[in-house]
Amino acid sequence: MTTTEETPEQETASAAEPRPSLLRRLLHSRTARAVTASAVAGALLGAGVVAWRTDTLPLLKADACWDSLDDATLSALFGDRRIEAEEQELRRDPQTASRSYGQCRVTSFDDRSTGRRQAVIRVHYLDGHYGEDSRRWPEEFLSARMVGLGEGLPGMVSPNRAWLAVPQQCTGRPKDGDASLVVDVALGEHDFDSEGPHDREDREALARTVVAATNGVIRELGCTGTYRAPRDLAPLPQRTSVRPGDFCGVDGLALPAAHRKNLTWVREGGGDGAVARVCEAGYGSLGTHVRMMTLVDPGITEIFGKETLDGVRFHADGNSGYGSAGLMRAVYGANCQTGRVIFLMEQTRSYENDPRIVADLMPAYVAAEAERIGCGRLKIELPRA
């Protein structure tokens, strides 16, 4: 956890943050908040639904989504519109194995009460035991349009998706197979291949939102400390033409000639310092055909643990890791000096004659990426049907 005052390694809120005002302390009290809400006419529109207008706020109110999203954050994300927030109390179901703590949904409306924009903020543990988060969540929240939030912030952001892990100081030391507790924000539909004129502004607003929401969650869970505000983000990842001898920006990774007519562009996200390095490649306007990913964050690599055991197993020479491969997807978990690392490659759609790019390219990709991140020499050979 970090604050704006101390070094990233040892920052805590208790040492750097001023004592909250009386009003803020009252608003953190659920009893005081209930009394205040009943006293402000029109503040409650229904059970669990509170309306904000970014230019005319009630005198006494808690900020939206666990007292985390202040006026400036809401304005940056939704503009000058009426806003409604539906907030669930953060609580796990004690009778089930539910990984969800709850969510907050914020919607903006125009003057005719027509919904204009909606953000859904979820608080949930990623699934490190049953593999349910190894497919859809990475597709949305580990895409090549995302970049790291910056040093000390274990998360990523794009113009319409963002996530941040709650620190282990709050959740406790994970057991084998445990993945991170994350706060993720979805803004609108998931379509990473559409670029808009407001991508930069939306991305900056989402970065502020996910950090503010996570700090609210940390307080709600009874923990101390805060994450610092995000600083300068890396440039927006853009599509570029394929360089066959340096595919996806990986030194020494050559794209075999058989695949060059089917892959004309690449987009590289994440990068050094981020929890993941992601590259997507495709043809024309048809969307992503191939995705390659290197994950170094232990709380995220765990979501692929089960998958490395499924399918046709394979190992690497000189490494105690293991992986599994199918026709269009392969995952390998390596044991490196820095901890467990996941290398993943998938063909998201088949193209002419189905040339098996995963089997052709995965060994070279793992070897090159392992060398880059300091895992040493990894030589794998995928089984071929």
N, C-alpha and C positions, 0 to 999 in steps of 0.2 A: 504494500500500500504506500501511496505517496501523498505528500501535501505540496503546496506551492512554495514552502519555505525551506525544507531540509533536503538533504541528499537523497536520491532514490533508494539507497540501500537501507536507510534507517529512519525513514520519515514516518511519523505518527501524528494523528490529529490531536491527541491529547497534549502534545508538546507545542504545536504550532498554531492551533486554532484559538481565537479569542472566545471567552465565555459567551454563550448565546444570550441574546437579550431576553428580558422577561416575556415579551410577546412571543418570541420564538420558542421559549421553554414551555409556555402555555399551549402553544399549538402542537407541540410534541406530546402533550397529554391527551389521551383519547377522551377523557371526561371533559376537559376544557374545550376540545374541538367539537364535541357533541353539543355542548351548551352554546358555543359560539354559532354553530351552524343553525340551530333552532332560532337564534336571535336575529339572524340576517335574513330578511324577507327575500324570497326568491332564490336563495342560494341553493337550496335543494330542489331538484326537479323530479326526483324519484329515488327509490332505494338504490343507493350506491352511485347515483348519477349527479354530478355537480357541474354547473355551467360557469365558464370563465369567458370574459371578453377581454382581450389583451389590453384594451385602452381604458376600460372601466372595471376595475376589480373591486370586490367587496372590501370593506375596511379590515375586517378580520377574517382570515381564511387560511387553511393550510394549502400549500402548493399541491398541484396535481401529482398523482402517482407516488404515493408514500412520501408526500411533502418534499418532492425532489425537483420538479420542473417549475422553475420560477418564471416570471413574466417575460424576461428576455429570451429564455430558452423556448418558450411557447411561441413568441413572436417570430423568432428566427425560423421555426419549423412550419408555422401555420399562417403567418402574416396577421393582418388586422381583421380577424374574423371572430365570430362567436365560437366558443370551444366548449365541448362537453367531454368530461372524463368519467369513465366507469372503472372503478378501482376495486380489486379484490384484496381482502386482507391476506397477507403472506402467511400461509399455514399449510403444511403437508397433511394429507389424510393419514391418520395414524393406523388405520385398518387395512391399508393397501400398500403396495410397493410403488406408489405414485412417485414420479420424479419431479412433479410440478409443485411449485409454491404458489402460483397464481399469476395473474396478469393485469395489465391496465390498458384500456383502449381509449384513445383520444381522437376525437373527430371534430373537424371544423366545418362550419356551415356558412352559406352566404345569406344575404338579407331575405331571401325567400325560403329559408330553412332547408335548403338543398345541401346535402353533404358534399363537401369539396375535397377533403383529404383526410386520411385516417392513418394513425400509427398504432401498432399493437406492440406493447412491451411485455415480454414474457420473462419469468424467473423460473428456471428449471435446471435440474441436473441433466447433463448429457448422459446417454446410456452407454456405460462401459462394460456391461455384463451380457446383454442380449443382442447387441448389434443393431438396434432399431434406429440409431442416429448415424449410421455409417453411410447412408445414401442421400436422403433428402436434405438433411441439415447442411452437410458440406456443399451440396449443389447451390444452396442459397447463401450460406454464410462463410464459405471458403472459396468464393469465385475469383476469377482473375481480374475482376473489376475492383477488388478490395485491396486496401493497403493497411499496414499496421497503424495503430493509433499513436505510437511513439514509445519511447523508452519508459519503462515502468508501468505501461498499460497493456496487459495481456489480452488484446482483442484486435479487431479489424473493422473497417468501415468502407462502404461504397455509397453511391448516391441514394440507394434505397434499402440498404441493409447495414446493420451494425451489431456488434456483440462485444462483451467484455466479461471476463471471468471474475467472480468474487474471490478475493484473496484467501489463501489457505489459513491465514491467521484468524479468519472468521469461520471458515467451514471445518477446520481441523485437518490434520494430516490424512491424506487419502490412503485407503487400503488398496490392496491389489485389485485391479479392475475398476476402481473408482475413477470417474471422469469429473470434469469441472462443473461447478455450479455457475451458470452463466446468466447474464441479463442480455437478451437480444431484442432488437427493435426492427420491425418490418414496416416499411413505408410503402403502402400500395402493393400492387401485384409484383410478382417476381419475374423480371424480364431483364436479364443482365446484358442483352445484346442491343437494347435500345438506348441511344444516347440523347440527352436533352439539353436545352440551353441553360438550365439552372442546375446542372449536375454538381458544379463546384460548390454553390451555395447550399444545396441540399446535403451534400456530404459533410460540410463543416457543421451544419445544424444538427445532423444525426450524430456526429462525433460528440458534440456538447451534450446532446440528449442522453446518449447511452452512458456517458461518464456520470452525469447528474443523477440519472435513474439508479445506477449501481451504487452511488454514494447513499442514496435514499434507502436502498435495500440493506446496505451494511448497517445503517442506523436501525432499521426496522428489526433486523435480526439480533439486535442488542450488542453489536460489535462497535469498536472504536476505530478511528482512522478514516481517511478519505483518499481517493485518487485525485491527482492534480488534473487541472483542465488540460485538454489536448492542445498541443502547440502546432507548429507547422506540419501539415501532412505532406506525404510524398505526392508528386504529380499524379493526376488521373491517368490510369493505365489506358493506353490507346492501342487499337489494332495497328500492326505493322506488317510489312511483307515478310514472307518466310525467307530465312537465310538457311539454305539446305546444309551448309557446313557448320552452322552454329545454331542449331534448331532450338527455339525457345530460349535463346540467350545462354544456353548451357555450353561452356567451352568444350570442344571436342565431340559434341553430340551431332552426328551426321544423320540427316534424314535420308533413308534409302530411296533410290530413284523410283521404285515402284509406288511410292506414296506421294510423290511431289505434285502430281496433277490433281490430287484430291485435297491438298492442303495448301492454301494460298496466303493465309494470314495467321498471325499469332497475336496473343495479348498476354502480357506477363504482369502478374500482381504479387502482392506480398513483398518478397525480397529480403535483403539482409536486415536483421533486427526484428522482423515480424515473426509471428508464431508459425507462419506457413509461407512457402514459396509456391505459387500456382501459375501454370501456363495453360491456356486454352488455344486450340487451333481449329480452323475451319476453312470452308470453301465459300467464296462469294458472300451472299446474304443468307445462306442456309443455316446459319448458327453454328454452334460448337460441334465439332466432330470428335475431337480428342482432348482429354484433360490429363495433365500430369501434375503431381503434387508432392512436395516434400514438407513434412510436418515435424516440428521439433519440440512443441510444447507438450509435456507429459499429460496434462489434463485433457488434451485434445487427441493425442495419439491413442489413448485408451478406447476411444469409440470404434477403432478398427481392430481391437484385440481379437474378437470372436471371428472376424472375417479372415484373419491370417491363419486360422485353424480350419476353415471350411474349404471345400473345393479340393483341387489337386495340389498337394503340398510340395514345396521346394525349399531348399536351403542355399546358403551362400558359402563358398569356400572360405574357411578361416574366420567365420563369425557364428556366434551361437544363436543368431536370429532365425526367423522362419517366416514363410509367407504362403500364399495360395494363389492360384491362377485359374481363370476360366477363359472362355473364348474371347471375351471383350473387356476383361478387367483383371488386373493383377495387383496384389498388395503384398509388400514385404516389410516386416518389422525388424530393424537392425538394432543390435545392442552396441552403442557407441560410447566413447569416453564421456560424453555429455549426457548420456541417458538413452532412452529408447527413441528411435526415429522411425517414422513411417514414410515409405516411398509408395506412391500409388499412381497407376496409369490406367485409364479406361477409354475405350472407344464408345462414345455416346450414341453413335448411329453408324450403321453399316453403309459403306459406299461400294462402288462398282467392283464386282468380283470378290468383295470381302477379303482384302489382302492381309488380314491379320497383323495390323500394325503393332498391337500390344506385344505379341510374341517377338516381333522383329526389333522393337525399339526399347522395350523395358530393360533388358540387361545392360545396354549401353547407358541408358538414363541413370540407373542405379549406380553404376560404376563412376560416372562423371559427377553426380551429385554427392556421393559418399566422399569422393576426393575433395570436393569444394568445402564441405562442412566439417572435415576432419575426422571422418569415420574410418579412414584408411582405405585399402583396396578391397572392394567387394565384387566378387564375381559370381553372378547367378546365371542359371540356365533354366528357362521356363520349359515345363513339359509341353510337348506338342501332341495334339490328338491325332 
